[in-house]
Amino acid sequence: MRSLPKDADDSAFRKQIDAKYGVVSGHRLLTVQMFRDLFPRETMPPNESLLIRQVTILFTDLAGSTALYSQKGDSQAYSLVNEHFNFLFEIVDQHNGAVIKTIGDAIMATFTSPDDAIKAAIAMQETMQNFNHRFKSIDNHLILKVGIHSGSCISVTLNDRSDYFGTTVNTAARVEGLSEGNDIVFTESLLNNAKAIADKNYYSYQQSSVILKGLSEPIIVFHIKAQKKAPI
């Protein structure tokens, strides 16, 4: 039997949730973190799938995490990694997304809005910089990699939880693999959204053409450096 938070039946709490989310589509509901937390199994029948025409997939990972565990030991390294998970989850939720799953030291998140995904990625890198400022030695710094791609995919129920599959998901994962850390890599599918947001915050761009594993044609990707540039 599922245990709900004590305020779930509180009228003030319900009004707050209604004001925050309003009326949402079925797919939007799947990207509301609170819904996923409260109703992890109440999505779709196991043998059914839902075609999502447009979704933005964001992957993160930590660069050099194997060395981190080796240098710090499992307990201390896991404590740092867990702290980073806590603020990544919070940022995704604050930007109207949902964490679909964690994979080792990585997360996969979905957003219905590309704007929200880019803003979340920038917030992640800025928060990571603040997180690292706590440590005098750069040996304690965590280096975050972020990759984003938008497109269509299918939503299914796997292991009693909602999950996403398809070329868009695979491409987003490959794009994250292009990140060198302390940057954000995204595809042309997000260029218009990213440009307005990043330019406003004085982030620098780099563009390149790459061939990703599993794709026959090269694609254009963009790197946003997490370090802000002073306005001219």
C-alpha positions, 0 to 999 in steps of 0.5 A: 500500500502506497504511503502518501504525505500527510498534506496530500489531503490538505485543501491548502496543499491541493490549491497550491498544486492546482495553482502551480500546474493547472490543467495538464495533458497526459504527457505533461502529467508524466513529466510532473515530478510530484505525480511520478513520486506519488503515483509511480505505478499508475501510468500505462499498462505494461504492454502499451506505449504512448507516442510522444511527438515532442519531448526534450531529453536531458542527460547528465553525468560526472566526469572522472567519477571513477577516479573520485571513488578511488581517491576519496573512498566509496563512502566519501565519494558517494556522499558528494555524488548524493549531494549532487543528485539532491540539487539536480533533482530539485532543479529539474523539478523547479523547471517543470521536468521530471527525473526518469531514472538515475544510471550510476552517477548520471540522470535522465530527465524529460521536459515538455518545454525546450526552454525549461530544459536549457534553463535547468541545464544552466542552473545545474552548471551554476549550482555545481560551480557554487557547490565546488566553491566549498572545497579549496582543493580542485581534487574535490570538485565534481565536473558535470556533463550535460547533453540535451536533444528534442524530438519524438519518442515512445513512453512505456512502463518498464519495471513499474515506472514510466520510461522513454525509448527511441532515437531521440533518447539515444541521441541525447545520451550520445550528445551528453557523451560529447560534453567535456564537463562544465559545459552544456551540449545540445543539438540544433533542435534547441538552438532558437530556445538556447540562443535567447537564454544563453545570450541573455546570460552572456554564455559563449558558443561553439558549434561543430558537426559530428557523427554520432554512433548509430546515426548515419548522417552528421548532426550539428551540436552546440557547446555552451560554456558554463563560465559566464562572459562579461558583457562588452 
